């Protein structure tokens, strides 16, 4: 099992994010974001699970401002279920998710698609717009420009960014939005068995 920790600083919003990724036969991701979004205090925690092929299998998001709000979805056999077990057929085309206030979720598509250099692919993602807690399917396009450089395009909003990723497919910096504070180069390590 490998364990990766990252800290990003938000420059568009005034936020700080701590990310912990554990990978073995599947991937377990936990992120904690605190700061000011739209000039109001916000704390968000999220938990994402993905299988070995980086297909998202579950997501839980908790947002705390003046009240606590929660979104939870799981994906089984190509169908998305909410926490009450209701199937949302409109989300069925989505193999990936995108959470608006973290740079991590680009990693899910980058690693799942495994694009060759020069190759491009359009996908539909389950998009979580925070802090509004709005959820909808959104079309995006990824293009691999070089070994560790990807162009991300939101076909819904028109937003485009060129992302340099590390050896794990995780964005280093996100131009104009996030800067990686720690580490400069991601280091993975096996967990210690001794305390």
C-alpha positions in Angstrom: 0.0 0.0 0.0 1.2 3.5 -0.8 0.3 6.7 1.1 0.5 10.2 -0.4 -0.1 13.5 1.4 -0.4 16.9 -0.3 -1.3 20.4 0.8 -2.7 22.9 -1.7 -3.3 26.6 -1.2 -6.2 28.2 -3.0 -5.3 31.5 -4.8 -8.7 32.1 -6.4 -10.5 31.4 -3.1 -8.6 31.8 0.1 -8.4 28.2 1.1 -6.0 25.5 2.3 -6.5 21.8 1.5 -5.0 18.7 3.1 -5.2 15.6 0.9 -4.5 12.0 2.0 -4.5 9.3 -0.7 -4.0 5.6 0.0 -3.7 3.2 -2.9 -3.5 -0.6 -3.0 -6.0 -2.7 -5.0 -8.2 0.3 -4.9 -7.9 4.0 -4.0 -9.1 5.8 -0.9 -9.0 9.6 -0.9 -9.8 12.0 2.0 -9.6 15.8 1.6 -10.2 18.6 4.0 -10.6 22.2 2.8 -10.9 25.2 5.1 -11.0 28.9 4.2 -13.0 31.7 2.7 -15.1 31.0 -0.4 -17.0 34.0 -1.8 -15.7 35.9 1.3 -17.5 33.5 3.7 -16.0 30.9 6.0 -16.3 27.3 4.7 -15.0 23.9 5.8 -15.4 20.9 3.4 -14.4 17.3 4.0 -14.7 14.7 1.2 -14.1 11.0 0.9 -13.8 9.4 -2.5 -13.3 5.7 -3.2 -12.2 4.4 -6.6 -11.4 0.9 -7.9 -8.0 -0.2 -9.3 -8.9 1.3 -12.7 -9.7 4.7 -11.1 -13.4 4.4 -11.7 -15.2 6.3 -8.9 -17.2 3.9 -6.6 -18.3 6.4 -4.0 -18.2 9.9 -2.8 -19.3 11.6 0.5 -19.1 15.4 0.8 -19.8 17.3 4.0 -19.8 21.1 3.9 -19.9 23.3 7.0 -20.8 27.0 6.9 -23.6 28.2 9.2 -25.1 24.7 8.9 -23.9 21.3 7.9 -24.8 19.9 4.5 -24.1 16.5 3.1 -24.1 14.7 -0.3 -23.4 11.0 -0.7 -23.5 8.8 -3.8 -22.3 5.3 -4.6 -21.8 3.7 -8.0 -22.6 0.1 -8.6 -23.0 -1.7 -12.0 -22.9 1.7 -13.8 -25.7 3.2 -11.7 -25.4 6.0 -9.2 -27.4 5.7 -5.9 -27.9 8.4 -3.3 -27.7 7.7 0.4 -31.4 6.6 0.4 -30.7 4.1 -2.3 -32.5 6.0 -5.1 -31.0 5.4 -8.5 -30.3 8.6 -10.5 -30.3 7.5 -14.2 -29.3 10.9 -15.4 -25.8 10.2 -13.8 -25.3 6.8 -15.5 -22.8 8.1 -18.1 -20.5 9.4 -15.4 -17.5 7.2 -14.5 -15.7 10.2 -12.8 -16.6 13.0 -10.4 -15.5 16.6 -10.2 -15.6 18.6 -7.0 -15.4 22.3 -7.9 -13.2 23.5 -5.0 -10.4 20.9 -5.1 -7.7 20.2 -7.8 -7.6 16.5 -6.9 -10.6 15.3 -8.8 -8.9 15.9 -12.2 -6.6 13.0 -11.1 -9.5 10.5 -11.4 -10.0 11.2 -15.1 -6.3 11.6 -15.9 -5.5 8.2 -14.4 -8.6 6.4 -15.6 -8.3 7.5 -19.3 -4.6 6.6 -19.7 -4.4 8.9 -22.8 -1.5 8.6 -25.2 0.4 11.9 -26.0 -1.7 13.9 -28.5 -4.8 11.9 -27.7 -8.1 13.6 -26.6 -11.3 12.3 -25.1 -14.6 13.8 -24.1 -16.2 12.4 -20.9 -19.3 13.1 -18.7 -18.6 13.6 -15.0 -20.7 13.9 -12.0 -20.0 17.6 -11.1 -20.4 18.9 -7.5 -20.7 22.7 -7.4 -19.7 23.9 -3.9 -20.7 25.6 -1.7 -24.0 25.6 -3.5 -24.1 21.7 -3.1 -25.5 21.4 -6.7 -25.0 18.1 -8.5 -25.3 17.6 -12.2 -23.7 15.7 -15.2 -21.3 17.9 -17.1 -19.3 17.2 -20.2 -15.5 17.7 -20.1 -12.5 17.0 -22.4 -9.0 15.9 -21.6 -6.1 16.1 -24.0 -2.6 14.8 -23.2 -0.2 17.5 -24.5 3.0 15.9 -23.2 4.2 13.2 -20.8 2.9 15.0 -17.7 0.9 17.9 -19.2 -2.9 17.7 -19.8 -5.4 20.2 -21.2 -8.6 20.2 -19.2 -11.7 21.7 -20.8 -15.1 22.2 -19.3 -17.5 21.9 -22.2 -20.3 23.2 -19.9 -18.6 26.4 -18.7 -15.9 27.0 -21.4 -13.2 27.0 -18.7 -9.8 25.6 -19.9 -6.5 24.9 -18.0 -3.2 23.2 -18.8 -2.3 21.0 -15.9 1.2 19.7 -15.1 0.8 16.5 -13.1 3.3 14.5 -11.0 4.1 10.8 -11.3 0.8 9.9 -9.7 -1.3 11.9 -12.1 -2.0 14.6 -9.4 -1.9 18.3 -10.4 1.1 20.2 -9.2 -0.3 23.7 -9.6 -3.6 24.8 -11.1 -2.9 28.1 -13.0 -4.6 31.0 -11.1 -6.6 28.7 -8.8 -4.3 26.4 -6.6 -0.7 26.2 -5.7 0.9 23.1 -4.2 2.4 24.0 -0.8 3.8 20.6 0.2 5.6 18.7 -1.0 7.2 20.2 -4.1 7.5 16.6 -5.3 5.0 14.0 -4.1 6.7 11.2 -2.1 4.9 8.0 -1.5 5.8 5.6 1.3 4.6 2.3 2.7 3.0 2.8 6.1 5.2 1.9 9.1 4.2 -1.1 11.1 6.0 0.2 14.2 4.7 2.9 16.4 
